[in-house]
Amino acid sequence: MVRKTRLMRQVEEKYKRPLERLLPEKYNEKGLPGMAEEMGISKGTLWYWLLKFNIKVERRAIAPGEELEVRRTA
């Protein structure tokens, strides 16, 4: 279990979602710079949070006509 800082709790309260779910969604939606700007925190802080919550960030190249599927495991 990750011990959450006051800033982490403030972000969770603002978005009404736990960081464990919020961070991957926002990263996919806005990317790291956009996410940091929207949340009002530094990119370094966000990278630290991603590491702390063990959230994997991978880049993939998808050719036209290809699809990428993401599955959630238990």
PQR file of N, CA, C, O and H, with PARSE charges and radii, in Angstrom:
ATOM      1  N   MET A   1       0.841  -1.178   0.000 -0.4000 1.5000
ATOM      2  CA  MET A   1       0.000   0.000   0.000 -0.0000 2.0000
ATOM      3  C   MET A   1       0.891   1.249   0.000  0.5500 1.7000
ATOM      4  O   MET A   1       1.872   1.337   0.738 -0.5500 1.4000
ATOM      5  N   VAL A   2       0.519   2.196  -0.841 -0.4000 1.5000
ATOM      6  CA  VAL A   2       1.282   3.433  -0.960 -0.0000 2.0000
ATOM      7  C   VAL A   2       0.767   4.460   0.046  0.5500 1.7000
ATOM      8  O   VAL A   2      -0.434   4.708   0.143 -0.5500 1.4000
ATOM      9  H   VAL A   2      -0.278   2.124  -1.441  0.4000 1.0000
ATOM     10  N   ARG A   3       1.682   5.036   0.776 -0.4000 1.5000
ATOM     11  CA  ARG A   3       1.311   6.104   1.707 -0.0000 2.0000
ATOM     12  C   ARG A   3       1.181   7.388   0.902  0.5500 1.7000
ATOM     13  O   ARG A   3       2.127   7.804   0.234 -0.5500 1.4000
ATOM     14  H   ARG A   3       2.658   4.834   0.697  0.4000 1.0000
ATOM     15  N   LYS A   4       0.017   8.011   0.963 -0.4000 1.5000
ATOM     16  CA  LYS A   4      -0.269   9.174   0.136 -0.0000 2.0000
ATOM     17  C   LYS A   4       0.038  10.467   0.870  0.5500 1.7000
ATOM     18  O   LYS A   4      -0.273  10.632   2.049 -0.5500 1.4000
ATOM     19  H   LYS A   4      -0.752   7.673   1.505  0.4000 1.0000
ATOM     20  N   THR A   5       0.660  11.381   0.132 -0.4000 1.5000
ATOM     21  CA  THR A   5       0.990  12.688   0.677 -0.0000 2.0000
ATOM     22  C   THR A   5      -0.249  13.577   0.672  0.5500 1.7000
ATOM     23  O   THR A   5      -1.289  13.218   0.118 -0.5500 1.4000
ATOM     24  H   THR A   5       0.913  11.247  -0.826  0.4000 1.0000
ATOM     25  N   ARG A   6      -0.117  14.724   1.289 -0.4000 1.5000
ATOM     26  CA  ARG A   6      -1.220  15.684   1.320 -0.0000 2.0000
ATOM     27  C   ARG A   6      -1.575  16.117  -0.107  0.5500 1.7000
ATOM     28  O   ARG A   6      -2.754  16.236  -0.441 -0.5500 1.4000
ATOM     29  H   ARG A   6       0.728  15.015   1.739  0.4000 1.0000
ATOM     30  N   LEU A   7      -0.560  16.352  -0.953 -0.4000 1.5000
ATOM     31  CA  LEU A   7      -0.806  16.754  -2.341 -0.0000 2.0000
ATOM     32  C   LEU A   7      -1.539  15.651  -3.104  0.5500 1.7000
ATOM     33  O   LEU A   7      -2.445  15.937  -3.887 -0.5500 1.4000
ATOM     34  H   LEU A   7       0.398  16.255  -0.682  0.4000 1.0000
ATOM     35  N   MET A   8      -1.158  14.411  -2.885 -0.4000 1.5000
ATOM     36  CA  MET A   8      -1.847  13.289  -3.539 -0.0000 2.0000
ATOM     37  C   MET A   8      -3.315  13.266  -3.141  0.5500 1.7000
ATOM     38  O   MET A   8      -4.192  13.102  -3.989 -0.5500 1.4000
ATOM     39  H   MET A   8      -0.421  14.178  -2.250  0.4000 1.0000
ATOM     40  N   ARG A   9      -3.579  13.431  -1.855 -0.4000 1.5000
ATOM     41  CA  ARG A   9      -4.969  13.429  -1.383 -0.0000 2.0000
ATOM     42  C   ARG A   9      -5.758  14.609  -1.945  0.5500 1.7000
ATOM     43  O   ARG A   9      -6.947  14.477  -2.235 -0.5500 1.4000
ATOM     44  H   ARG A   9      -2.866  13.564  -1.166  0.4000 1.0000
ATOM     45  N   GLN A  10      -5.104  15.761  -2.100 -0.4000 1.5000
ATOM     46  CA  GLN A  10      -5.775  16.927  -2.672 -0.0000 2.0000
ATOM     47  C   GLN A  10      -6.173  16.670  -4.124  0.5500 1.7000
ATOM     48  O   GLN A  10      -7.274  17.029  -4.542 -0.5500 1.4000
ATOM     49  H   GLN A  10      -4.138  15.868  -1.864  0.4000 1.0000
ATOM     50  N   VAL A  11      -5.280  16.051  -4.886 -0.4000 1.5000
ATOM     51  CA  VAL A  11      -5.586  15.740  -6.294 -0.0000 2.0000
ATOM     52  C   VAL A  11      -6.723  14.730  -6.362  0.5500 1.7000
ATOM     53  O   VAL A  11      -7.629  14.878  -7.182 -0.5500 1.4000
ATOM     54  H   VAL A  11      -4.386  15.760  -4.546  0.4000 1.0000
ATOM     55  N   GLU A  12      -6.690  13.712  -5.519 -0.4000 1.5000
ATOM     56  CA  GLU A  12      -7.776  12.727  -5.485 -0.0000 2.0000
ATOM     57  C   GLU A  12      -9.109  13.404  -5.167  0.5500 1.7000
ATOM     58  O   GLU A  12     -10.130  13.096  -5.781 -0.5500 1.4000
ATOM     59  H   GLU A  12      -5.954  13.592  -4.853  0.4000 1.0000
ATOM     60  N   GLU A  13      -9.093  14.317  -4.216 -0.4000 1.5000
ATOM     61  CA  GLU A  13     -10.319  15.009  -3.829 -0.0000 2.0000
ATOM     62  C   GLU A  13     -10.836  15.877  -4.976  0.5500 1.7000
ATOM     63  O   GLU A  13     -12.040  15.922  -5.232 -0.5500 1.4000
ATOM     64  H   GLU A  13      -8.263  14.567  -3.717  0.4000 1.0000
ATOM     65  N   LYS A  14      -9.933  16.559  -5.657 -0.4000 1.5000
ATOM     66  CA  LYS A  14     -10.316  17.427  -6.778 -0.0000 2.0000
ATOM     67  C   LYS A  14     -10.994  16.633  -7.892  0.5500 1.7000
ATOM     68  O   LYS A  14     -11.992  17.078  -8.459 -0.5500 1.4000
ATOM     69  H   LYS A  14      -8.955  16.523  -5.449  0.4000 1.0000
ATOM     70  N   TYR A  15     -10.449  15.455  -8.205 -0.4000 1.5000
ATOM     71  CA  TYR A  15     -10.965  14.643  -9.306 -0.0000 2.0000
ATOM     72  C   TYR A  15     -11.944  13.558  -8.855  0.5500 1.7000
ATOM     73  O   TYR A  15     -12.528  12.862  -9.686 -0.5500 1.4000
ATOM     74  H   TYR A  15      -9.639  15.094  -7.744  0.4000 1.0000
ATOM     75  N   LYS A  16     -12.122  13.414  -7.551 -0.4000 1.5000
ATOM     76  CA  LYS A  16     -13.046  12.418  -6.994 -0.0000 2.0000
ATOM     77  C   LYS A  16     -12.729  11.002  -7.483  0.5500 1.7000
ATOM     78  O   LYS A  16     -13.628  10.200  -7.738 -0.5500 1.4000
ATOM     79  H   LYS A  16     -11.648  13.979  -6.876  0.4000 1.0000
ATOM     80  N   ARG A  17     -11.415  10.712  -7.608 -0.4000 1.5000
ATOM     81  CA  ARG A  17     -10.961   9.398  -8.061 -0.0000 2.0000
ATOM     82  C   ARG A  17      -9.642   9.069  -7.377  0.5500 1.7000
ATOM     83  O   ARG A  17      -8.848   9.970  -7.108 -0.5500 1.4000
ATOM     84  H   ARG A  17     -10.685  11.363  -7.400  0.4000 1.0000
ATOM     85  N   PRO A  18      -9.395   7.802  -7.094 -0.5600 1.5000
ATOM     86  CA  PRO A  18      -8.094   7.424  -6.539  0.2800 2.0000
ATOM     87  C   PRO A  18      -7.001   7.584  -7.602  0.5500 1.7000
ATOM     88  O   PRO A  18      -7.245   7.351  -8.786 -0.5500 1.4000
ATOM     89  N   LEU A  19      -5.821   7.974  -7.186 -0.4000 1.5000
ATOM     90  CA  LEU A  19      -4.713   8.184  -8.121 -0.0000 2.0000
ATOM     91  C   LEU A  19      -4.394   6.932  -8.930  0.5500 1.7000
ATOM     92  O   LEU A  19      -3.974   7.023 -10.084 -0.5500 1.4000
ATOM     93  H   LEU A  19      -5.622   8.164  -6.224  0.4000 1.0000
ATOM     94  N   GLU A  20      -4.590   5.774  -8.330 -0.4000 1.5000
ATOM     95  CA  GLU A  20      -4.296   4.519  -9.013 -0.0000 2.0000
ATOM     96  C   GLU A  20      -5.070   4.397 -10.324  0.5500 1.7000
ATOM     97  O   GLU A  20      -4.580   3.781 -11.271 -0.5500 1.4000
ATOM     98  H   GLU A  20      -4.931   5.700  -7.393  0.4000 1.0000
ATOM     99  N   ARG A  21      -6.258   4.968 -10.393 -0.4000 1.5000
ATOM    100  CA  ARG A  21      -7.093   4.944 -11.604 -0.0000 2.0000
ATOM    101  C   ARG A  21      -6.938   6.237 -12.410  0.5500 1.7000
ATOM    102  O   ARG A  21      -6.940   6.213 -13.641 -0.5500 1.4000
ATOM    103  H   ARG A  21      -6.656   5.468  -9.624  0.4000 1.0000
ATOM    104  N   LEU A  22      -6.806   7.347 -11.715 -0.4000 1.5000
ATOM    105  CA  LEU A  22      -6.739   8.651 -12.363 -0.0000 2.0000
ATOM    106  C   LEU A  22      -5.482   8.816 -13.212  0.5500 1.7000
ATOM    107  O   LEU A  22      -5.562   9.284 -14.348 -0.5500 1.4000
ATOM    108  H   LEU A  22      -6.805   7.366 -10.715  0.4000 1.0000
ATOM    109  N   LEU A  23      -4.328   8.439 -12.678 -0.4000 1.5000
ATOM    110  CA  LEU A  23      -3.071   8.673 -13.375 -0.0000 2.0000
ATOM    111  C   LEU A  23      -3.001   7.999 -14.747  0.5500 1.7000
ATOM    112  O   LEU A  23      -2.648   8.665 -15.720 -0.5500 1.4000
ATOM    113  H   LEU A  23      -4.263   8.059 -11.755  0.4000 1.0000
ATOM    114  N   PRO A  24      -3.323   6.706 -14.868 -0.5600 1.5000
ATOM    115  CA  PRO A  24      -3.262   6.102 -16.210  0.2800 2.0000
ATOM    116  C   PRO A  24      -4.268   6.728 -17.181  0.5500 1.7000
ATOM    117  O   PRO A  24      -3.959   6.922 -18.357 -0.5500 1.4000
ATOM    118  N   GLU A  25      -5.462   7.042 -16.692 -0.4000 1.5000
ATOM    119  CA  GLU A  25      -6.480   7.633 -17.562 -0.0000 2.0000
ATOM    120  C   GLU A  25      -6.025   8.989 -18.092  0.5500 1.7000
ATOM    121  O   GLU A  25      -6.112   9.255 -19.291 -0.5500 1.4000
ATOM    122  H   GLU A  25      -5.713   6.884 -15.737  0.4000 1.0000
ATOM    123  N   LYS A  26      -5.542   9.840 -17.196 -0.4000 1.5000
ATOM    124  CA  LYS A  26      -5.097  11.173 -17.602 -0.0000 2.0000
ATOM    125  C   LYS A  26      -3.865  11.108 -18.496  0.5500 1.7000
ATOM    126  O   LYS A  26      -3.731  11.901 -19.428 -0.5500 1.4000
ATOM    127  H   LYS A  26      -5.472   9.624 -16.222  0.4000 1.0000
ATOM    128  N   TYR A  27      -2.960  10.162 -18.215 -0.4000 1.5000
ATOM    129  CA  TYR A  27      -1.768  10.025 -19.057 -0.0000 2.0000
ATOM    130  C   TYR A  27      -2.175   9.672 -20.484  0.5500 1.7000
ATOM    131  O   TYR A  27      -1.653  10.241 -21.442 -0.5500 1.4000
ATOM    132  H   TYR A  27      -3.069   9.518 -17.458  0.4000 1.0000
ATOM    133  N   ASN A  28      -3.102   8.737 -20.621 -0.4000 1.5000
ATOM    134  CA  ASN A  28      -3.556   8.342 -21.953 -0.0000 2.0000
ATOM    135  C   ASN A  28      -4.322   9.457 -22.652  0.5500 1.7000
ATOM    136  O   ASN A  28      -4.275   9.577 -23.876 -0.5500 1.4000
ATOM    137  H   ASN A  28      -3.526   8.275 -19.842  0.4000 1.0000
ATOM    138  N   GLU A  29      -5.012  10.253 -21.887 -0.4000 1.5000
ATOM    139  CA  GLU A  29      -5.827  11.330 -22.441 -0.0000 2.0000
ATOM    140  C   GLU A  29      -4.995  12.556 -22.832  0.5500 1.7000
ATOM    141  O   GLU A  29      -5.202  13.130 -23.901 -0.5500 1.4000
ATOM    142  H   GLU A  29      -5.050  10.155 -20.893  0.4000 1.0000
ATOM    143  N   LYS A  30      -4.064  12.954 -21.977 -0.4000 1.5000
ATOM    144  CA  LYS A  30      -3.371  14.234 -22.161 -0.0000 2.0000
ATOM    145  C   LYS A  30      -1.858  14.136 -22.301  0.5500 1.7000
ATOM    146  O   LYS A  30      -1.223  15.094 -22.742 -0.5500 1.4000
ATOM    147  H   LYS A  30      -3.896  12.488 -21.108  0.4000 1.0000
ATOM    148  N   GLY A  31      -1.266  13.001 -21.935 -0.4000 1.5000
ATOM    149  CA  GLY A  31       0.186  12.902 -21.903 -0.0000 2.0000
ATOM    150  C   GLY A  31       0.724  13.577 -20.644  0.5500 1.7000
ATOM    151  O   GLY A  31      -0.009  14.273 -19.941 -0.5500 1.4000
ATOM    152  H   GLY A  31      -1.782  12.223 -21.577  0.4000 1.0000
ATOM    153  N   LEU A  32       1.979  13.370 -20.374 -0.4000 1.5000
ATOM    154  CA  LEU A  32       2.556  13.871 -19.125 -0.0000 2.0000
ATOM    155  C   LEU A  32       2.543  15.403 -19.013  0.5500 1.7000
ATOM    156  O   LEU A  32       2.133  15.923 -17.976 -0.5500 1.4000
ATOM    157  H   LEU A  32       2.574  12.805 -20.945  0.4000 1.0000
ATOM    158  N   PRO A  33       2.978  16.143 -20.043 -0.5600 1.5000
ATOM    159  CA  PRO A  33       2.988  17.609 -19.887  0.2800 2.0000
ATOM    160  C   PRO A  33       1.582  18.194 -19.684  0.5500 1.7000
ATOM    161  O   PRO A  33       1.389  19.061 -18.832 -0.5500 1.4000
ATOM    162  N   GLY A  34       0.611  17.725 -20.459 -0.4000 1.5000
ATOM    163  CA  GLY A  34      -0.755  18.217 -20.321 -0.0000 2.0000
ATOM    164  C   GLY A  34      -1.366  17.850 -18.990  0.5500 1.7000
ATOM    165  O   GLY A  34      -2.105  18.631 -18.391 -0.5500 1.4000
ATOM    166  H   GLY A  34       0.768  17.020 -21.151  0.4000 1.0000
ATOM    167  N   MET A  35      -1.056  16.676 -18.542 -0.4000 1.5000
ATOM    168  CA  MET A  35      -1.537  16.182 -17.261 -0.0000 2.0000
ATOM    169  C   MET A  35      -0.969  17.025 -16.118  0.5500 1.7000
ATOM    170  O   MET A  35      -1.700  17.423 -15.212 -0.5500 1.4000
ATOM    171  H   MET A  35      -0.455  16.041 -19.028  0.4000 1.0000
ATOM    172  N   ALA A  36       0.327  17.292 -16.165 -0.4000 1.5000
ATOM    173  CA  ALA A  36       0.974  18.087 -15.123 -0.0000 2.0000
ATOM    174  C   ALA A  36       0.381  19.492 -15.083  0.5500 1.7000
ATOM    175  O   ALA A  36       0.102  20.030 -14.011 -0.5500 1.4000
ATOM    176  H   ALA A  36       0.922  16.969 -16.902  0.4000 1.0000
ATOM    177  N   GLU A  37       0.191  20.077 -16.260 -0.4000 1.5000
ATOM    178  CA  GLU A  37      -0.368  21.431 -16.329 -0.0000 2.0000
ATOM    179  C   GLU A  37      -1.785  21.465 -15.757  0.5500 1.7000
ATOM    180  O   GLU A  37      -2.121  22.348 -14.968 -0.5500 1.4000
ATOM    181  H   GLU A  37       0.417  19.640 -17.131  0.4000 1.0000
ATOM    182  N   GLU A  38      -2.610  20.502 -16.158 -0.4000 1.5000
ATOM    183  CA  GLU A  38      -3.997  20.462 -15.680 -0.0000 2.0000
ATOM    184  C   GLU A  38      -4.070  20.288 -14.165  0.5500 1.7000
ATOM    185  O   GLU A  38      -4.883  20.926 -13.496 -0.5500 1.4000
ATOM    186  H   GLU A  38      -2.337  19.785 -16.799  0.4000 1.0000
ATOM    187  N   MET A  39      -3.217  19.423 -13.634 -0.4000 1.5000
ATOM    188  CA  MET A  39      -3.243  19.143 -12.201 -0.0000 2.0000
ATOM    189  C   MET A  39      -2.506  20.193 -11.374  0.5500 1.7000
ATOM    190  O   MET A  39      -2.659  20.247 -10.153 -0.5500 1.4000
ATOM    191  H   MET A  39      -2.557  18.905 -14.177  0.4000 1.0000
ATOM    192  N   GLY A  40      -1.704  21.028 -12.044 -0.4000 1.5000
ATOM    193  CA  GLY A  40      -0.980  22.070 -11.335 -0.0000 2.0000
ATOM    194  C   GLY A  40       0.215  21.563 -10.556  0.5500 1.7000
ATOM    195  O   GLY A  40       0.576  22.128  -9.524 -0.5500 1.4000
ATOM    196  H   GLY A  40      -1.581  20.984 -13.035  0.4000 1.0000
ATOM    197  N   ILE A  41       0.837  20.484 -11.053 -0.4000 1.5000
ATOM    198  CA  ILE A  41       2.027  19.936 -10.397 -0.0000 2.0000
ATOM    199  C   ILE A  41       3.120  19.714 -11.439  0.5500 1.7000
ATOM    200  O   ILE A  41       2.852  19.758 -12.640 -0.5500 1.4000
ATOM    201  H   ILE A  41       0.543  20.025 -11.892  0.4000 1.0000
ATOM    202  N   SER A  42       4.328  19.481 -10.992 -0.4000 1.5000
ATOM    203  CA  SER A  42       5.453  19.332 -11.915 -0.0000 2.0000
ATOM    204  C   SER A  42       5.444  17.954 -12.593  0.5500 1.7000
ATOM    205  O   SER A  42       4.861  16.993 -12.091 -0.5500 1.4000
ATOM    206  H   SER A  42       4.546  19.445 -10.017  0.4000 1.0000
ATOM    207  N   LYS A  43       6.114  17.896 -13.750 -0.4000 1.5000
ATOM    208  CA  LYS A  43       6.265  16.618 -14.452 -0.0000 2.0000
ATOM    209  C   LYS A  43       7.076  15.645 -13.606  0.5500 1.7000
ATOM    210  O   LYS A  43       6.808  14.443 -13.611 -0.5500 1.4000
ATOM    211  H   LYS A  43       6.588  18.677 -14.158  0.4000 1.0000
ATOM    212  N   GLY A  44       8.064  16.155 -12.881 -0.4000 1.5000
ATOM    213  CA  GLY A  44       8.871  15.306 -12.004 -0.0000 2.0000
ATOM    214  C   GLY A  44       8.038  14.651 -10.918  0.5500 1.7000
ATOM    215  O   GLY A  44       8.224  13.475 -10.605 -0.5500 1.4000
ATOM    216  H   GLY A  44       8.282  17.132 -12.876  0.4000 1.0000
ATOM    217  N   THR A  45       7.120  15.416 -10.345 -0.4000 1.5000
ATOM    218  CA  THR A  45       6.226  14.865  -9.322 -0.0000 2.0000
ATOM    219  C   THR A  45       5.355  13.775  -9.919  0.5500 1.7000
ATOM    220  O   THR A  45       5.148  12.729  -9.304 -0.5500 1.4000
ATOM    221  H   THR A  45       6.970  16.372 -10.600  0.4000 1.0000
ATOM    222  N   LEU A  46       4.845  14.019 -11.120 -0.4000 1.5000
ATOM    223  CA  LEU A  46       4.013  12.995 -11.765 -0.0000 2.0000
ATOM    224  C   LEU A  46       4.798  11.724 -12.061  0.5500 1.7000
ATOM    225  O   LEU A  46       4.294  10.621 -11.850 -0.5500 1.4000
ATOM    226  H   LEU A  46       5.013  14.869 -11.620  0.4000 1.0000
ATOM    227  N   TRP A  47       6.039  11.870 -12.551 -0.4000 1.5000
ATOM    228  CA  TRP A  47       6.868  10.682 -12.789 -0.0000 2.0000
ATOM    229  C   TRP A  47       7.077   9.916 -11.488  0.5500 1.7000
ATOM    230  O   TRP A  47       7.015   8.686 -11.476 -0.5500 1.4000
ATOM    231  H   TRP A  47       6.449  12.766 -12.723  0.4000 1.0000
ATOM    232  N   TYR A  48       7.320  10.624 -10.407 -0.4000 1.5000
ATOM    233  CA  TYR A  48       7.504   9.983  -9.109 -0.0000 2.0000
ATOM    234  C   TYR A  48       6.246   9.223  -8.703  0.5500 1.7000
ATOM    235  O   TYR A  48       6.331   8.091  -8.227 -0.5500 1.4000
ATOM    236  H   TYR A  48       7.369  11.623 -10.417  0.4000 1.0000
ATOM    237  N   TRP A  49       5.084   9.838  -8.889 -0.4000 1.5000
ATOM    238  CA  TRP A  49       3.826   9.183  -8.544 -0.0000 2.0000
ATOM    239  C   TRP A  49       3.615   7.936  -9.396  0.5500 1.7000
ATOM    240  O   TRP A  49       3.203   6.898  -8.878 -0.5500 1.4000
ATOM    241  H   TRP A  49       5.015  10.758  -9.276  0.4000 1.0000
ATOM    242  N   LEU A  50       3.894   8.024 -10.701 -0.4000 1.5000
ATOM    243  CA  LEU A  50       3.744   6.853 -11.571 -0.0000 2.0000
ATOM    244  C   LEU A  50       4.637   5.724 -11.077  0.5500 1.7000
ATOM    245  O   LEU A  50       4.210   4.570 -11.037 -0.5500 1.4000
ATOM    246  H   LEU A  50       4.229   8.867 -11.122  0.4000 1.0000
ATOM    247  N   LEU A  51       5.862   6.041 -10.704 -0.4000 1.5000
ATOM    248  CA  LEU A  51       6.770   5.021 -10.172 -0.0000 2.0000
ATOM    249  C   LEU A  51       6.268   4.469  -8.842  0.5500 1.7000
ATOM    250  O   LEU A  51       6.278   3.259  -8.617 -0.5500 1.4000
ATOM    251  H   LEU A  51       6.208   6.979 -10.737  0.4000 1.0000
ATOM    252  N   LYS A  52       5.831   5.363  -7.970 -0.4000 1.5000
ATOM    253  CA  LYS A  52       5.377   4.961  -6.644 -0.0000 2.0000
ATOM    254  C   LYS A  52       4.174   4.019  -6.714  0.5500 1.7000
ATOM    255  O   LYS A  52       4.069   3.081  -5.924 -0.5500 1.4000
ATOM    256  H   LYS A  52       5.823   6.347  -8.153  0.4000 1.0000
ATOM    257  N   PHE A  53       3.268   4.273  -7.664 -0.4000 1.5000
ATOM    258  CA  PHE A  53       2.083   3.427  -7.827 -0.0000 2.0000
ATOM    259  C   PHE A  53       2.328   2.266  -8.791  0.5500 1.7000
ATOM    260  O   PHE A  53       1.407   1.520  -9.123 -0.5500 1.4000
ATOM    261  H   PHE A  53       3.353   5.035  -8.306  0.4000 1.0000
ATOM    262  N   ASN A  54       3.585   2.120  -9.237 -0.4000 1.5000
ATOM    263  CA  ASN A  54       3.960   1.033 -10.139 -0.0000 2.0000
ATOM    264  C   ASN A  54       3.115   1.038 -11.426  0.5500 1.7000
ATOM    265  O   ASN A  54       2.678  -0.011 -11.899 -0.5500 1.4000
ATOM    266  H   ASN A  54       4.334   2.725  -8.966  0.4000 1.0000
ATOM    267  N   ILE A  55       2.898   2.231 -11.973 -0.4000 1.5000
ATOM    268  CA  ILE A  55       2.135   2.381 -13.208 -0.0000 2.0000
ATOM    269  C   ILE A  55       3.127   2.378 -14.362  0.5500 1.7000
ATOM    270  O   ILE A  55       4.018   3.225 -14.431 -0.5500 1.4000
ATOM    271  H   ILE A  55       3.252   3.083 -11.588  0.4000 1.0000
ATOM    272  N   LYS A  56       2.965   1.419 -15.266 -0.4000 1.5000
ATOM    273  CA  LYS A  56       3.851   1.262 -16.402 -0.0000 2.0000
ATOM    274  C   LYS A  56       3.459   2.244 -17.502  0.5500 1.7000
ATOM    275  O   LYS A  56       2.282   2.379 -17.834 -0.5500 1.4000
ATOM    276  H   LYS A  56       2.241   0.731 -15.211  0.4000 1.0000
ATOM    277  N   VAL A  57       4.449   2.925 -18.060 -0.4000 1.5000
ATOM    278  CA  VAL A  57       4.212   3.825 -19.183 -0.0000 2.0000
ATOM    279  C   VAL A  57       4.988   3.268 -20.365  0.5500 1.7000
ATOM    280  O   VAL A  57       6.215   3.175 -20.325 -0.5500 1.4000
ATOM    281  H   VAL A  57       5.406   2.815 -17.790  0.4000 1.0000
ATOM    282  N   GLU A  58       4.264   2.896 -21.418 -0.4000 1.5000
ATOM    283  CA  GLU A  58       4.887   2.337 -22.607 -0.0000 2.0000
ATOM    284  C   GLU A  58       4.397   3.088 -23.829  0.5500 1.7000
ATOM    285  O   GLU A  58       3.249   3.529 -23.882 -0.5500 1.4000
ATOM    286  H   GLU A  58       3.268   2.971 -21.450  0.4000 1.0000
ATOM    287  N   ARG A  59       5.268   3.229 -24.804 -0.4000 1.5000
ATOM    288  CA  ARG A  59       4.880   3.846 -26.071 -0.0000 2.0000
ATOM    289  C   ARG A  59       4.825   2.774 -27.131  0.5500 1.7000
ATOM    290  O   ARG A  59       5.683   1.894 -27.187 -0.5500 1.4000
ATOM    291  H   ARG A  59       6.200   2.871 -24.761  0.4000 1.0000
ATOM    292  N   ARG A  60       3.818   2.850 -27.967 -0.4000 1.5000
ATOM    293  CA  ARG A  60       3.648   1.887 -29.045 -0.0000 2.0000
ATOM    294  C   ARG A  60       3.391   2.625 -30.348  0.5500 1.7000
ATOM    295  O   ARG A  60       2.723   3.659 -30.364 -0.5500 1.4000
ATOM    296  H   ARG A  60       3.121   3.565 -27.922  0.4000 1.0000
ATOM    297  N   ALA A  61       3.919   2.097 -31.431 -0.4000 1.5000
ATOM    298  CA  ALA A  61       3.624   2.625 -32.757 -0.0000 2.0000
ATOM    299  C   ALA A  61       2.584   1.703 -33.386  0.5500 1.7000
ATOM    300  O   ALA A  61       2.776   0.488 -33.445 -0.5500 1.4000
ATOM    301  H   ALA A  61       4.462   1.257 -31.418  0.4000 1.0000
ATOM    302  N   ILE A  62       1.489   2.281 -33.850 -0.4000 1.5000
ATOM    303  CA  ILE A  62       0.400   1.512 -34.444 -0.0000 2.0000
ATOM    304  C   ILE A  62       0.264   1.918 -35.910  0.5500 1.7000
ATOM    305  O   ILE A  62       0.043   3.089 -36.218 -0.5500 1.4000
ATOM    306  H   ILE A  62       1.333   3.267 -33.802  0.4000 1.0000
ATOM    307  N   ALA A  63       0.397   0.957 -36.797 -0.4000 1.5000
ATOM    308  CA  ALA A  63       0.257   1.225 -38.226 -0.0000 2.0000
ATOM    309  C   ALA A  63      -1.220   1.376 -38.577  0.5500 1.7000
ATOM    310  O   ALA A  63      -2.081   0.877 -37.852 -0.5500 1.4000
ATOM    311  H   ALA A  63       0.576   0.006 -36.547  0.4000 1.0000
ATOM    312  N   PRO A  64      -1.523   2.059 -39.685 -0.5600 1.5000
ATOM    313  CA  PRO A  64      -2.924   2.168 -40.111  0.2800 2.0000
ATOM    314  C   PRO A  64      -3.546   0.781 -40.253  0.5500 1.7000
ATOM    315  O   PRO A  64      -2.941  -0.133 -40.815 -0.5500 1.4000
ATOM    316  N   GLY A  65      -4.740   0.646 -39.744 -0.4000 1.5000
ATOM    317  CA  GLY A  65      -5.443  -0.635 -39.809 -0.0000 2.0000
ATOM    318  C   GLY A  65      -5.157  -1.554 -38.635  0.5500 1.7000
ATOM    319  O   GLY A  65      -5.794  -2.601 -38.513 -0.5500 1.4000
ATOM    320  H   GLY A  65      -5.231   1.388 -39.287  0.4000 1.0000
ATOM    321  N   GLU A  66      -4.221  -1.196 -37.769 -0.4000 1.5000
ATOM    322  CA  GLU A  66      -3.914  -1.993 -36.585 -0.0000 2.0000
ATOM    323  C   GLU A  66      -4.639  -1.418 -35.368  0.5500 1.7000
ATOM    324  O   GLU A  66      -5.014  -0.246 -35.343 -0.5500 1.4000
ATOM    325  H   GLU A  66      -3.704  -0.346 -37.867  0.4000 1.0000
ATOM    326  N   GLU A  67      -4.822  -2.261 -34.376 -0.4000 1.5000
ATOM    327  CA  GLU A  67      -5.456  -1.831 -33.135 -0.0000 2.0000
ATOM    328  C   GLU A  67      -4.615  -2.265 -31.953  0.5500 1.7000
ATOM    329  O   GLU A  67      -3.849  -3.225 -32.038 -0.5500 1.4000
ATOM    330  H   GLU A  67      -4.517  -3.213 -34.396  0.4000 1.0000
ATOM    331  N   LEU A  68      -4.761  -1.564 -30.875 -0.4000 1.5000
ATOM    332  CA  LEU A  68      -4.091  -1.925 -29.631 -0.0000 2.0000
ATOM    333  C   LEU A  68      -5.162  -2.172 -28.586  0.5500 1.7000
ATOM    334  O   LEU A  68      -6.056  -1.346 -28.398 -0.5500 1.4000
ATOM    335  H   LEU A  68      -5.384  -0.784 -30.806  0.4000 1.0000
ATOM    336  N   GLU A  69      -5.075  -3.300 -27.909 -0.4000 1.5000
ATOM    337  CA  GLU A  69      -6.051  -3.651 -26.884 -0.0000 2.0000
ATOM    338  C   GLU A  69      -5.360  -3.665 -25.526  0.5500 1.7000
ATOM    339  O   GLU A  69      -4.282  -4.239 -25.371 -0.5500 1.4000
ATOM    340  H   GLU A  69      -4.349  -3.971 -28.062  0.4000 1.0000
ATOM    341  N   VAL A  70      -5.984  -3.033 -24.558 -0.4000 1.5000
ATOM    342  CA  VAL A  70      -5.468  -3.017 -23.192 -0.0000 2.0000
ATOM    343  C   VAL A  70      -6.450  -3.777 -22.316  0.5500 1.7000
ATOM    344  O   VAL A  70      -7.646  -3.485 -22.313 -0.5500 1.4000
ATOM    345  H   VAL A  70      -6.860  -2.567 -24.683  0.4000 1.0000
ATOM    346  N   ARG A  71      -5.946  -4.745 -21.577 -0.4000 1.5000
ATOM    347  CA  ARG A  71      -6.797  -5.543 -20.687 -0.0000 2.0000
ATOM    348  C   ARG A  71      -6.386  -5.335 -19.258  0.5500 1.7000
ATOM    349  O   ARG A  71      -5.199  -5.226 -18.948 -0.5500 1.4000
ATOM    350  H   ARG A  71      -4.975  -4.982 -21.579  0.4000 1.0000
ATOM    351  N   ARG A  72      -7.356  -5.280 -18.396 -0.4000 1.5000
ATOM    352  CA  ARG A  72      -7.103  -5.154 -16.961 -0.0000 2.0000
ATOM    353  C   ARG A  72      -7.173  -6.536 -16.338  0.5500 1.7000
ATOM    354  O   ARG A  72      -8.138  -7.274 -16.538 -0.5500 1.4000
ATOM    355  H   ARG A  72      -8.320  -5.368 -18.648  0.4000 1.0000
ATOM    356  N   THR A  73      -6.136  -6.879 -15.579 -0.4000 1.5000
ATOM    357  CA  THR A  73      -6.139  -8.158 -14.886 -0.0000 2.0000
ATOM    358  C   THR A  73      -6.531  -7.927 -13.438  0.5500 1.7000
ATOM    359  O   THR A  73      -6.451  -6.809 -12.929 -0.5500 1.4000
ATOM    360  H   THR A  73      -5.352  -6.280 -15.417  0.4000 1.0000
ATOM    361  N   ALA A  74      -6.948  -8.975 -12.793 -0.4000 1.5000
ATOM    362  CA  ALA A  74      -7.382  -8.869 -11.399 -0.0000 2.0000
ATOM    363  C   ALA A  74      -6.297  -8.419 -10.531  0.5500 1.7000
ATOM    364  O   ALA A  74      -6.490  -8.275  -9.324 -0.5500 1.4000
ATOM    365  H   ALA A  74      -7.013  -9.883 -13.206  0.4000 1.0000
TER
END
